[in-house]
Amino acid sequence: MLLVAAATAACRQDMHDQPKYIPLRPTDFFADGRSARPLIEGTVARGHLDDDAAYYTGKGPDGKFTPEFPFPVTKEVVERGQDRFNIYCTPCHDSLGTGNGRIVRRGFRHPPSYHIDRLRQVPAGYLYDVITNGFGAMPDYSAQIQPVDRWAIVTYIRALQLSQNASINDIPADAKARLSQEGGQ
């Protein structure tokens, strides 16, 4: 019995001893000598058919930043944007978007406030692009934040901009009437 066990142990092939190609190691099997094969032209990796350019880049077909959002903006989208903003953006931009976050108070570079005229007037696609690709000292967040959440953050930034720069003329007439009635009681 012991002799059979010893004989069969020498004949087995473990997983670590399988015929395989180790990535980026040379091989004689392919004419170009590479074991890692290039993608076949025209193929798309599963889950990466990014065919809506405005949604994935923030730019229209003309290459300019899109001013509109690629989906309807709802209360839920803005709330999701607030949640993601609080996680990823407040360390530098603070909760109001003024650029006085905790990181800045520790000596890092001061980002611009979202409430300056230049940033209030940029298209929504520009803000999406900055989140995606970074700008200046700001790193890109494309690996950490999914496209739908990047757009949600942009909706929340727009809400912040409105909240900090609103005037009485921005209030709808019916809401002004309700405010007058409540203020008089």
N, C-alpha and C positions, 0 to 999 in steps of 0.2 A: 504494500500500500504506500509506504513512504517512497519507494522507488518510482511509482507512477506519479505521485504529486511532484516530485523533483523533475521528472522528465517533462511534464506538461507545463510547468512554470517557465521553463526555458523557451518554450515555443509560443507563448502568448504575445500579442502585440498591444501595448498600452496606448491610451489616447495620446500621450505625449510623443509617441513614436509613429504617428500616422503620416502617410504621405500628404504633404500640404505645402502651400507657398506662404512664406513669411513676408508680410508687407514690406515693400521697398527693397527686398533682397533680390539679387540677380538670379536669372534662371536660363537654362539652355533650351527650354521648351518653346518659348516664343522667339521669333526672329529678331525683335528689338531688344531682347535680353532682359526685359522687365517682367516681374511677376505681378505687379499691380497694373491692372488694365485700365485704360482710359474709358470714359463713358461713351457709349455709342451715340453718335450724332442724332439729335432729334428726340432723345429720351428725356423724361422728366422723372426725378425721384418721387416716390410715393409721398403724397402730402405736400408737395412743393410746386403745384401748378399755380403759380402766382400770375394769373392772366389778367387781373384787374389792376392796371398800372396805378390808377389814382388811389386805390385802396392800399396797395403795398409800398408806394413811393411818395404819395402826397402830391404827385405831379400829373397834369393832364397829358393828352396826346401831343400837345405842342411843346411839352417840356417845362411849362410854367407851373408854379405851385397853384393847386386848386383852392379856390376860396370856400367851397362848400364841403360838407361832410359826406362820405360815401354811403351813409345809412341814416335813417331818421334819428334825430336826437330826442331822447325821452328822458324822463326823470330818472329812470333806472340807469341809463347810460351815464348821466352826469354824476349820479351817486357812485357808480363804479369808478368813474374818473377821479372823484374825490378820494376814494379809498386807495387807488393806485398812486395818486399824487402824494398822499400822505406817506406812503411807503417809500417811494423812489425819489420824490422831488423836494420834499420839505427839508431834508438835511442841508441843502444849499439854498433853496429858494424861499424857505419858511412857509408857514401855513397860509399866508396872505399873498405870496408870490412877489414880495418886495425885494428878495435877494439877500435877506439878512438871516440866513439859516445858521444852525449850530456849527457847521463846518466853517463858515465864513468868520464866525466869532472866534474861531481857533486859529485864524491867520491865513486861511486859504483865500484864493482869488474870489472877488465879489462878482456874482453874476448880475446881469441887468434886471431891473424890476420889470415885471410883466405889465406894469401900469404906465410905462413911458409911451409917448405917442407912436414911436416907431413900431413897437411890438403890439400895440392895440390895432395897428393898421395892416400888419402882415397877414397874408392869407393863411387859412387854417392848415393848408398843406405844408407851409413853411415850418410851423411849430412841430408838425408830425415828422418832418425831415430832420429837424434838429434832435428830436428824441431818438430817431432811428440811427442817425449817422454821427451825432455829436456836433459840437461847434466850439471852437476855441479850447478852453480848459475842460469843457464838459465832455465826458466820454460818451460813446454811443451806448444805447440801451436796447439794441435790437435783439441781443441774446436773452436779456432778462424779461423784457416786456413784449407780449404778443401784439400783433398789429391792431386787433380790436381794442385792446387796452390802451395802446398809444393814442388811438383816436378818442377813446373815452377821456383820457387825460387832457387832450386838446379841448374837448367840450367843457371840462371843468376849468381849464385856464380861461376860456372865454367867459364862463360864469363869474370867475374871480374878477376879471377885467371889468365886467359890467357892474359887479357889486361895489367896486372901489371907485368907479368913475361915473356913476349914474347921476342924473339930474331929475328934478321933479317932472320935466317934460318927457322923460322916458316911461313914466307910469301911465298905463292905459286909463282912459277917461272913467270907465266904470270903477276901477280900483281907486282912483282919486276921490270919487264920490263916497265910496265906503270909508276911506281914510278920514274924510271930512266928518262923516256921521259918527264914527267911533271917537274921533278927537273931541267932538262937541258934547259927548255924553259924560 
